[in-house]
Amino acid sequence: MTAPGLPQSVVDDYAIVVAVLALARKVPLPDVPPLRAVGTRALLRVHHALLG
């Protein structure tokens, strides 16, 4: 995936968010909160990057 004008790290963080959303439906319930924490941090980094 490429996004003109965005650093590769932002694109990578977005990919992490998508992967976390997909995995959260497949992992055992006790593993969901730490997985969501990783996804939330990645989503915040994407959000901050897009705002400038």
PDBQT receptor file of N, H, CA, C and O in Angstrom, charges set to zero:
ATOM      1  N   MET A   1       0.841  -1.173   0.000  1.00  0.00    +0.000 N 
ATOM      2  CA  MET A   1       0.000   0.000   0.000  1.00  0.00    +0.000 C 
ATOM      3  C   MET A   1       0.886   1.235   0.000  1.00  0.00    +0.000 C 
ATOM      4  O   MET A   1       1.886   1.285   0.716  1.00  0.00    +0.000 OA
ATOM      5  N   THR A   2       0.533   2.207  -0.781  1.00  0.00    +0.000 N 
ATOM      6  H   THR A   2      -0.279   2.167  -1.363  1.00  0.00    +0.000 HD
ATOM      7  CA  THR A   2       1.265   3.474  -0.799  1.00  0.00    +0.000 C 
ATOM      8  C   THR A   2       0.288   4.609  -0.583  1.00  0.00    +0.000 C 
ATOM      9  O   THR A   2      -0.895   4.499  -0.906  1.00  0.00    +0.000 OA
ATOM     10  N   ALA A   3       0.787   5.684  -0.043  1.00  0.00    +0.000 N 
ATOM     11  H   ALA A   3       1.748   5.773   0.219  1.00  0.00    +0.000 HD
ATOM     12  CA  ALA A   3      -0.019   6.882   0.174  1.00  0.00    +0.000 C 
ATOM     13  C   ALA A   3       0.870   8.082  -0.102  1.00  0.00    +0.000 C 
ATOM     14  O   ALA A   3       1.803   8.349   0.656  1.00  0.00    +0.000 OA
ATOM     15  N   PRO A   4       0.596   8.807  -1.175  1.00  0.00    +0.000 N 
ATOM     16  CA  PRO A   4       1.438   9.961  -1.514  1.00  0.00    +0.000 C 
ATOM     17  C   PRO A   4       1.495  10.974  -0.376  1.00  0.00    +0.000 C 
ATOM     18  O   PRO A   4       0.469  11.368   0.180  1.00  0.00    +0.000 OA
ATOM     19  N   GLY A   5       2.689  11.378  -0.049  1.00  0.00    +0.000 N 
ATOM     20  H   GLY A   5       3.522  11.058  -0.501  1.00  0.00    +0.000 HD
ATOM     21  CA  GLY A   5       2.880  12.404   0.970  1.00  0.00    +0.000 C 
ATOM     22  C   GLY A   5       2.917  11.913   2.401  1.00  0.00    +0.000 C 
ATOM     23  O   GLY A   5       3.173  12.703   3.310  1.00  0.00    +0.000 OA
ATOM     24  N   LEU A   6       2.672  10.643   2.629  1.00  0.00    +0.000 N 
ATOM     25  H   LEU A   6       2.464  10.001   1.891  1.00  0.00    +0.000 HD
ATOM     26  CA  LEU A   6       2.725  10.114   3.991  1.00  0.00    +0.000 C 
ATOM     27  C   LEU A   6       3.980   9.281   4.180  1.00  0.00    +0.000 C 
ATOM     28  O   LEU A   6       4.381   8.531   3.289  1.00  0.00    +0.000 OA
ATOM     29  N   PRO A   7       4.599   9.418   5.350  1.00  0.00    +0.000 N 
ATOM     30  CA  PRO A   7       5.764   8.574   5.636  1.00  0.00    +0.000 C 
ATOM     31  C   PRO A   7       5.364   7.094   5.672  1.00  0.00    +0.000 C 
ATOM     32  O   PRO A   7       4.223   6.754   5.988  1.00  0.00    +0.000 OA
ATOM     33  N   GLN A   8       6.295   6.248   5.354  1.00  0.00    +0.000 N 
ATOM     34  H   GLN A   8       7.221   6.524   5.097  1.00  0.00    +0.000 HD
ATOM     35  CA  GLN A   8       6.045   4.801   5.355  1.00  0.00    +0.000 C 
ATOM     36  C   GLN A   8       5.596   4.324   6.736  1.00  0.00    +0.000 C 
ATOM     37  O   GLN A   8       4.808   3.384   6.832  1.00  0.00    +0.000 OA
ATOM     38  N   SER A   9       6.078   4.949   7.795  1.00  0.00    +0.000 N 
ATOM     39  H   SER A   9       6.718   5.713   7.718  1.00  0.00    +0.000 HD
ATOM     40  CA  SER A   9       5.685   4.516   9.143  1.00  0.00    +0.000 C 
ATOM     41  C   SER A   9       4.188   4.699   9.384  1.00  0.00    +0.000 C 
ATOM     42  O   SER A   9       3.581   3.909  10.107  1.00  0.00    +0.000 OA
ATOM     43  N   VAL A  10       3.589   5.725   8.793  1.00  0.00    +0.000 N 
ATOM     44  H   VAL A  10       4.082   6.367   8.206  1.00  0.00    +0.000 HD
ATOM     45  CA  VAL A  10       2.151   5.936   8.940  1.00  0.00    +0.000 C 
ATOM     46  C   VAL A  10       1.383   4.834   8.205  1.00  0.00    +0.000 C 
ATOM     47  O   VAL A  10       0.392   4.307   8.711  1.00  0.00    +0.000 OA
ATOM     48  N   VAL A  11       1.850   4.504   7.026  1.00  0.00    +0.000 N 
ATOM     49  H   VAL A  11       2.655   4.933   6.616  1.00  0.00    +0.000 HD
ATOM     50  CA  VAL A  11       1.224   3.429   6.255  1.00  0.00    +0.000 C 
ATOM     51  C   VAL A  11       1.355   2.109   7.016  1.00  0.00    +0.000 C 
ATOM     52  O   VAL A  11       0.414   1.316   7.054  1.00  0.00    +0.000 OA
ATOM     53  N   ASP A  12       2.514   1.876   7.617  1.00  0.00    +0.000 N 
ATOM     54  H   ASP A  12       3.278   2.520   7.586  1.00  0.00    +0.000 HD
ATOM     55  CA  ASP A  12       2.725   0.657   8.401  1.00  0.00    +0.000 C 
ATOM     56  C   ASP A  12       1.792   0.620   9.614  1.00  0.00    +0.000 C 
ATOM     57  O   ASP A  12       1.224  -0.425   9.932  1.00  0.00    +0.000 OA
ATOM     58  N   ASP A  13       1.635   1.759  10.289  1.00  0.00    +0.000 N 
ATOM     59  H   ASP A  13       2.096   2.608  10.031  1.00  0.00    +0.000 HD
ATOM     60  CA  ASP A  13       0.736   1.816  11.444  1.00  0.00    +0.000 C 
ATOM     61  C   ASP A  13      -0.699   1.529  11.026  1.00  0.00    +0.000 C 
ATOM     62  O   ASP A  13      -1.432   0.850  11.744  1.00  0.00    +0.000 OA
ATOM     63  N   TYR A  14      -1.100   2.038   9.878  1.00  0.00    +0.000 N 
ATOM     64  H   TYR A  14      -0.504   2.589   9.294  1.00  0.00    +0.000 HD
ATOM     65  CA  TYR A  14      -2.455   1.758   9.383  1.00  0.00    +0.000 C 
ATOM     66  C   TYR A  14      -2.624   0.263   9.119  1.00  0.00    +0.000 C 
ATOM     67  O   TYR A  14      -3.677  -0.307   9.406  1.00  0.00    +0.000 OA
ATOM     68  N   ALA A  15      -1.602  -0.360   8.578  1.00  0.00    +0.000 N 
ATOM     69  H   ALA A  15      -0.747   0.103   8.344  1.00  0.00    +0.000 HD
ATOM     70  CA  ALA A  15      -1.655  -1.804   8.332  1.00  0.00    +0.000 C 
ATOM     71  C   ALA A  15      -1.772  -2.569   9.653  1.00  0.00    +0.000 C 
ATOM     72  O   ALA A  15      -2.450  -3.594   9.719  1.00  0.00    +0.000 OA
ATOM     73  N   ILE A  16      -1.123  -2.080  10.688  1.00  0.00    +0.000 N 
ATOM     74  H   ILE A  16      -0.572  -1.247  10.634  1.00  0.00    +0.000 HD
ATOM     75  CA  ILE A  16      -1.229  -2.705  12.014  1.00  0.00    +0.000 C 
ATOM     76  C   ILE A  16      -2.665  -2.628  12.505  1.00  0.00    +0.000 C 
ATOM     77  O   ILE A  16      -3.199  -3.607  13.026  1.00  0.00    +0.000 OA
ATOM     78  N   VAL A  17      -3.290  -1.470  12.343  1.00  0.00    +0.000 N 
ATOM     79  H   VAL A  17      -2.856  -0.675  11.920  1.00  0.00    +0.000 HD
ATOM     80  CA  VAL A  17      -4.672  -1.292  12.784  1.00  0.00    +0.000 C 
ATOM     81  C   VAL A  17      -5.597  -2.282  12.073  1.00  0.00    +0.000 C 
ATOM     82  O   VAL A  17      -6.440  -2.916  12.707  1.00  0.00    +0.000 OA
ATOM     83  N   VAL A  18      -5.437  -2.408  10.778  1.00  0.00    +0.000 N 
ATOM     84  H   VAL A  18      -4.751  -1.893  10.263  1.00  0.00    +0.000 HD
ATOM     85  CA  VAL A  18      -6.279  -3.332  10.007  1.00  0.00    +0.000 C 
ATOM     86  C   VAL A  18      -6.041  -4.772  10.462  1.00  0.00    +0.000 C 
ATOM     87  O   VAL A  18      -6.989  -5.544  10.603  1.00  0.00    +0.000 OA
ATOM     88  N   ALA A  19      -4.791  -5.131  10.689  1.00  0.00    +0.000 N 
ATOM     89  H   ALA A  19      -4.020  -4.504  10.574  1.00  0.00    +0.000 HD
ATOM     90  CA  ALA A  19      -4.467  -6.488  11.136  1.00  0.00    +0.000 C 
ATOM     91  C   ALA A  19      -5.054  -6.766  12.523  1.00  0.00    +0.000 C 
ATOM     92  O   ALA A  19      -5.567  -7.856  12.776  1.00  0.00    +0.000 OA
ATOM     93  N   VAL A  20      -4.977  -5.789  13.405  1.00  0.00    +0.000 N 
ATOM     94  H   VAL A  20      -4.560  -4.903  13.199  1.00  0.00    +0.000 HD
ATOM     95  CA  VAL A  20      -5.531  -5.961  14.751  1.00  0.00    +0.000 C 
ATOM     96  C   VAL A  20      -7.038  -6.174  14.686  1.00  0.00    +0.000 C 
ATOM     97  O   VAL A  20      -7.576  -7.030  15.389  1.00  0.00    +0.000 OA
ATOM     98  N   LEU A  21      -7.716  -5.405  13.852  1.00  0.00    +0.000 N 
ATOM     99  H   LEU A  21      -7.279  -4.710  13.281  1.00  0.00    +0.000 HD
ATOM    100  CA  LEU A  21      -9.163  -5.579  13.723  1.00  0.00    +0.000 C 
ATOM    101  C   LEU A  21      -9.509  -6.979  13.218  1.00  0.00    +0.000 C 
ATOM    102  O   LEU A  21     -10.479  -7.586  13.672  1.00  0.00    +0.000 OA
ATOM    103  N   ALA A  22      -8.724  -7.481  12.294  1.00  0.00    +0.000 N 
ATOM    104  H   ALA A  22      -7.936  -6.988  11.925  1.00  0.00    +0.000 HD
ATOM    105  CA  ALA A  22      -8.969  -8.825  11.771  1.00  0.00    +0.000 C 
ATOM    106  C   ALA A  22      -8.664  -9.894  12.831  1.00  0.00    +0.000 C 
ATOM    107  O   ALA A  22      -9.414 -10.859  12.981  1.00  0.00    +0.000 OA
ATOM    108  N   LEU A  23      -7.576  -9.715  13.552  1.00  0.00    +0.000 N 
ATOM    109  H   LEU A  23      -6.967  -8.931  13.431  1.00  0.00    +0.000 HD
ATOM    110  CA  LEU A  23      -7.185 -10.713  14.556  1.00  0.00    +0.000 C 
ATOM    111  C   LEU A  23      -8.103 -10.722  15.770  1.00  0.00    +0.000 C 
ATOM    112  O   LEU A  23      -8.320 -11.769  16.379  1.00  0.00    +0.000 OA
ATOM    113  N   ALA A  24      -8.640  -9.561  16.122  1.00  0.00    +0.000 N 
ATOM    114  H   ALA A  24      -8.463  -8.710  15.627  1.00  0.00    +0.000 HD
ATOM    115  CA  ALA A  24      -9.467  -9.471  17.330  1.00  0.00    +0.000 C 
ATOM    116  C   ALA A  24     -10.677 -10.394  17.257  1.00  0.00    +0.000 C 
ATOM    117  O   ALA A  24     -11.210 -10.798  18.290  1.00  0.00    +0.000 OA
ATOM    118  N   ARG A  25     -11.110 -10.727  16.064  1.00  0.00    +0.000 N 
ATOM    119  H   ARG A  25     -10.677 -10.398  15.225  1.00  0.00    +0.000 HD
ATOM    120  CA  ARG A  25     -12.245 -11.624  15.907  1.00  0.00    +0.000 C 
ATOM    121  C   ARG A  25     -11.843 -13.099  16.006  1.00  0.00    +0.000 C 
ATOM    122  O   ARG A  25     -12.702 -13.971  16.135  1.00  0.00    +0.000 OA
ATOM    123  N   LYS A  26     -10.535 -13.376  15.944  1.00  0.00    +0.000 N 
ATOM    124  H   LYS A  26      -9.837 -12.668  15.839  1.00  0.00    +0.000 HD
ATOM    125  CA  LYS A  26     -10.078 -14.766  15.858  1.00  0.00    +0.000 C 
ATOM    126  C   LYS A  26      -9.314 -15.255  17.084  1.00  0.00    +0.000 C 
ATOM    127  O   LYS A  26      -9.185 -16.463  17.281  1.00  0.00    +0.000 OA
ATOM    128  N   VAL A  27      -8.809 -14.349  17.906  1.00  0.00    +0.000 N 
ATOM    129  H   VAL A  27      -8.913 -13.368  17.746  1.00  0.00    +0.000 HD
ATOM    130  CA  VAL A  27      -8.012 -14.768  19.060  1.00  0.00    +0.000 C 
ATOM    131  C   VAL A  27      -8.927 -15.078  20.239  1.00  0.00    +0.000 C 
ATOM    132  O   VAL A  27     -10.074 -14.632  20.273  1.00  0.00    +0.000 OA
ATOM    133  N   PRO A  28      -8.425 -15.838  21.201  1.00  0.00    +0.000 N 
ATOM    134  CA  PRO A  28      -9.222 -16.102  22.407  1.00  0.00    +0.000 C 
ATOM    135  C   PRO A  28      -9.551 -14.789  23.139  1.00  0.00    +0.000 C 
ATOM    136  O   PRO A  28      -8.766 -13.841  23.111  1.00  0.00    +0.000 OA
ATOM    137  N   LEU A  29     -10.690 -14.750  23.775  1.00  0.00    +0.000 N 
ATOM    138  H   LEU A  29     -11.327 -15.520  23.798  1.00  0.00    +0.000 HD
ATOM    139  CA  LEU A  29     -11.176 -13.548  24.439  1.00  0.00    +0.000 C 
ATOM    140  C   LEU A  29     -10.164 -12.897  25.391  1.00  0.00    +0.000 C 
ATOM    141  O   LEU A  29     -10.069 -11.670  25.402  1.00  0.00    +0.000 OA
ATOM    142  N   PRO A  30      -9.407 -13.656  26.189  1.00  0.00    +0.000 N 
ATOM    143  CA  PRO A  30      -8.434 -13.008  27.083  1.00  0.00    +0.000 C 
ATOM    144  C   PRO A  30      -7.316 -12.259  26.337  1.00  0.00    +0.000 C 
ATOM    145  O   PRO A  30      -6.677 -11.381  26.917  1.00  0.00    +0.000 OA
ATOM    146  N   ASP A  31      -7.078 -12.589  25.081  1.00  0.00    +0.000 N 
ATOM    147  H   ASP A  31      -7.597 -13.302  24.610  1.00  0.00    +0.000 HD
ATOM    148  CA  ASP A  31      -6.018 -11.935  24.319  1.00  0.00    +0.000 C 
ATOM    149  C   ASP A  31      -6.481 -10.656  23.620  1.00  0.00    +0.000 C 
ATOM    150  O   ASP A  31      -5.663  -9.930  23.055  1.00  0.00    +0.000 OA
ATOM    151  N   VAL A  32      -7.767 -10.381  23.654  1.00  0.00    +0.000 N 
ATOM    152  H   VAL A  32      -8.432 -10.971  24.113  1.00  0.00    +0.000 HD
ATOM    153  CA  VAL A  32      -8.285  -9.218  22.932  1.00  0.00    +0.000 C 
ATOM    154  C   VAL A  32      -7.836  -7.886  23.537  1.00  0.00    +0.000 C 
ATOM    155  O   VAL A  32      -7.403  -7.017  22.780  1.00  0.00    +0.000 OA
ATOM    156  N   PRO A  33      -7.914  -7.670  24.862  1.00  0.00    +0.000 N 
ATOM    157  CA  PRO A  33      -7.519  -6.351  25.390  1.00  0.00    +0.000 C 
ATOM    158  C   PRO A  33      -6.091  -5.919  25.044  1.00  0.00    +0.000 C 
ATOM    159  O   PRO A  33      -5.898  -4.776  24.631  1.00  0.00    +0.000 OA
ATOM    160  N   PRO A  34      -5.073  -6.793  25.196  1.00  0.00    +0.000 N 
ATOM    161  CA  PRO A  34      -3.731  -6.336  24.812  1.00  0.00    +0.000 C 
ATOM    162  C   PRO A  34      -3.626  -6.075  23.310  1.00  0.00    +0.000 C 
ATOM    163  O   PRO A  34      -2.906  -5.174  22.880  1.00  0.00    +0.000 OA
ATOM    164  N   LEU A  35      -4.330  -6.851  22.532  1.00  0.00    +0.000 N 
ATOM    165  H   LEU A  35      -4.915  -7.583  22.882  1.00  0.00    +0.000 HD
ATOM    166  CA  LEU A  35      -4.328  -6.654  21.086  1.00  0.00    +0.000 C 
ATOM    167  C   LEU A  35      -4.974  -5.311  20.738  1.00  0.00    +0.000 C 
ATOM    168  O   LEU A  35      -4.475  -4.581  19.883  1.00  0.00    +0.000 OA
ATOM    169  N   ARG A  36      -6.066  -4.996  21.395  1.00  0.00    +0.000 N 
ATOM    170  H   ARG A  36      -6.472  -5.590  22.090  1.00  0.00    +0.000 HD
ATOM    171  CA  ARG A  36      -6.724  -3.702  21.177  1.00  0.00    +0.000 C 
ATOM    172  C   ARG A  36      -5.826  -2.550  21.597  1.00  0.00    +0.000 C 
ATOM    173  O   ARG A  36      -5.852  -1.490  20.972  1.00  0.00    +0.000 OA
ATOM    174  N   ALA A  37      -5.040  -2.737  22.636  1.00  0.00    +0.000 N 
ATOM    175  H   ALA A  37      -5.019  -3.598  23.144  1.00  0.00    +0.000 HD
ATOM    176  CA  ALA A  37      -4.132  -1.675  23.088  1.00  0.00    +0.000 C 
ATOM    177  C   ALA A  37      -3.105  -1.358  21.999  1.00  0.00    +0.000 C 
ATOM    178  O   ALA A  37      -2.801  -0.192  21.748  1.00  0.00    +0.000 OA
ATOM    179  N   VAL A  38      -2.578  -2.392  21.360  1.00  0.00    +0.000 N 
ATOM    180  H   VAL A  38      -2.825  -3.339  21.564  1.00  0.00    +0.000 HD
ATOM    181  CA  VAL A  38      -1.618  -2.190  20.268  1.00  0.00    +0.000 C 
ATOM    182  C   VAL A  38      -2.291  -1.455  19.115  1.00  0.00    +0.000 C 
ATOM    183  O   VAL A  38      -1.724  -0.519  18.551  1.00  0.00    +0.000 OA
ATOM    184  N   GLY A  39      -3.500  -1.882  18.768  1.00  0.00    +0.000 N 
ATOM    185  H   GLY A  39      -3.961  -2.642  19.226  1.00  0.00    +0.000 HD
ATOM    186  CA  GLY A  39      -4.226  -1.246  17.678  1.00  0.00    +0.000 C 
ATOM    187  C   GLY A  39      -4.579   0.199  17.981  1.00  0.00    +0.000 C 
ATOM    188  O   GLY A  39      -4.526   1.053  17.096  1.00  0.00    +0.000 OA
ATOM    189  N   THR A  40      -4.939   0.476  19.224  1.00  0.00    +0.000 N 
ATOM    190  H   THR A  40      -4.982  -0.218  19.943  1.00  0.00    +0.000 HD
ATOM    191  CA  THR A  40      -5.286   1.843  19.613  1.00  0.00    +0.000 C 
ATOM    192  C   THR A  40      -4.088   2.762  19.502  1.00  0.00    +0.000 C 
ATOM    193  O   THR A  40      -4.209   3.881  19.003  1.00  0.00    +0.000 OA
ATOM    194  N   ARG A  41      -2.932   2.307  19.960  1.00  0.00    +0.000 N 
ATOM    195  H   ARG A  41      -2.833   1.398  20.365  1.00  0.00    +0.000 HD
ATOM    196  CA  ARG A  41      -1.717   3.138  19.855  1.00  0.00    +0.000 C 
ATOM    197  C   ARG A  41      -1.366   3.402  18.395  1.00  0.00    +0.000 C 
ATOM    198  O   ARG A  41      -0.994   4.519  18.035  1.00  0.00    +0.000 OA
ATOM    199  N   ALA A  42      -1.485   2.382  17.561  1.00  0.00    +0.000 N 
ATOM    200  H   ALA A  42      -1.787   1.475  17.854  1.00  0.00    +0.000 HD
ATOM    201  CA  ALA A  42      -1.190   2.562  16.138  1.00  0.00    +0.000 C 
ATOM    202  C   ALA A  42      -2.183   3.529  15.502  1.00  0.00    +0.000 C 
ATOM    203  O   ALA A  42      -1.798   4.377  14.698  1.00  0.00    +0.000 OA
ATOM    204  N   LEU A  43      -3.456   3.403  15.859  1.00  0.00    +0.000 N 
ATOM    205  H   LEU A  43      -3.769   2.714  16.513  1.00  0.00    +0.000 HD
ATOM    206  CA  LEU A  43      -4.471   4.298  15.299  1.00  0.00    +0.000 C 
ATOM    207  C   LEU A  43      -4.244   5.740  15.732  1.00  0.00    +0.000 C 
ATOM    208  O   LEU A  43      -4.452   6.662  14.944  1.00  0.00    +0.000 OA
ATOM    209  N   LEU A  44      -3.825   5.943  16.961  1.00  0.00    +0.000 N 
ATOM    210  H   LEU A  44      -3.656   5.194  17.602  1.00  0.00    +0.000 HD
ATOM    211  CA  LEU A  44      -3.505   7.305  17.419  1.00  0.00    +0.000 C 
ATOM    212  C   LEU A  44      -2.334   7.895  16.643  1.00  0.00    +0.000 C 
ATOM    213  O   LEU A  44      -2.344   9.080  16.310  1.00  0.00    +0.000 OA
ATOM    214  N   ARG A  45      -1.321   7.073  16.352  1.00  0.00    +0.000 N 
ATOM    215  H   ARG A  45      -1.313   6.110  16.622  1.00  0.00    +0.000 HD
ATOM    216  CA  ARG A  45      -0.181   7.569  15.556  1.00  0.00    +0.000 C 
ATOM    217  C   ARG A  45      -0.643   7.953  14.158  1.00  0.00    +0.000 C 
ATOM    218  O   ARG A  45      -0.198   8.968  13.622  1.00  0.00    +0.000 OA
ATOM    219  N   VAL A  46      -1.520   7.169  13.560  1.00  0.00    +0.000 N 
ATOM    220  H   VAL A  46      -1.882   6.344  13.995  1.00  0.00    +0.000 HD
ATOM    221  CA  VAL A  46      -2.052   7.494  12.230  1.00  0.00    +0.000 C 
ATOM    222  C   VAL A  46      -2.855   8.785  12.314  1.00  0.00    +0.000 C 
ATOM    223  O   VAL A  46      -2.686   9.674  11.480  1.00  0.00    +0.000 OA
ATOM    224  N   HIS A  47      -3.701   8.892  13.285  1.00  0.00    +0.000 N 
ATOM    225  H   HIS A  47      -3.838   8.170  13.963  1.00  0.00    +0.000 HD
ATOM    226  CA  HIS A  47      -4.539  10.077  13.464  1.00  0.00    +0.000 C 
ATOM    227  C   HIS A  47      -3.682  11.336  13.601  1.00  0.00    +0.000 C 
ATOM    228  O   HIS A  47      -3.951  12.345  12.948  1.00  0.00    +0.000 OA
ATOM    229  N   HIS A  48      -2.667  11.279  14.436  1.00  0.00    +0.000 N 
ATOM    230  H   HIS A  48      -2.448  10.459  14.966  1.00  0.00    +0.000 HD
ATOM    231  CA  HIS A  48      -1.782  12.445  14.650  1.00  0.00    +0.000 C 
ATOM    232  C   HIS A  48      -1.024  12.789  13.366  1.00  0.00    +0.000 C 
ATOM    233  O   HIS A  48      -0.830  13.966  13.062  1.00  0.00    +0.000 OA
ATOM    234  N   ALA A  49      -0.604  11.792  12.626  1.00  0.00    +0.000 N 
ATOM    235  H   ALA A  49      -0.762  10.837  12.873  1.00  0.00    +0.000 HD
ATOM    236  CA  ALA A  49       0.130  12.041  11.380  1.00  0.00    +0.000 C 
ATOM    237  C   ALA A  49      -0.763  12.700  10.338  1.00  0.00    +0.000 C 
ATOM    238  O   ALA A  49      -0.324  13.581   9.598  1.00  0.00    +0.000 OA
ATOM    239  N   LEU A  50      -2.025  12.264  10.287  1.00  0.00    +0.000 N 
ATOM    240  H   LEU A  50      -2.381  11.549  10.889  1.00  0.00    +0.000 HD
ATOM    241  CA  LEU A  50      -2.935  12.831   9.297  1.00  0.00    +0.000 C 
ATOM    242  C   LEU A  50      -3.334  14.265   9.638  1.00  0.00    +0.000 C 
ATOM    243  O   LEU A  50      -3.616  15.070   8.750  1.00  0.00    +0.000 OA
ATOM    244  N   LEU A  51      -3.353  14.572  10.931  1.00  0.00    +0.000 N 
ATOM    245  H   LEU A  51      -3.124  13.918  11.652  1.00  0.00    +0.000 HD
ATOM    246  CA  LEU A  51      -3.677  15.944  11.346  1.00  0.00    +0.000 C 
ATOM    247  C   LEU A  51      -2.498  16.887  11.131  1.00  0.00    +0.000 C 
ATOM    248  O   LEU A  51      -2.665  18.105  11.066  1.00  0.00    +0.000 OA
ATOM    249  N   GLY A  52      -1.325  16.318  11.024  1.00  0.00    +0.000 N 
ATOM    250  H   GLY A  52      -1.189  15.329  11.077  1.00  0.00    +0.000 HD
ATOM    251  CA  GLY A  52      -0.151  17.135  10.768  1.00  0.00    +0.000 C 
ATOM    252  C   GLY A  52       0.610  17.378  11.982  1.00  0.00    +0.000 C 
ATOM    253  O   GLY A  52       1.638  18.055  11.941  1.00  0.00    +0.000 OA
TER     254      GLY A  52
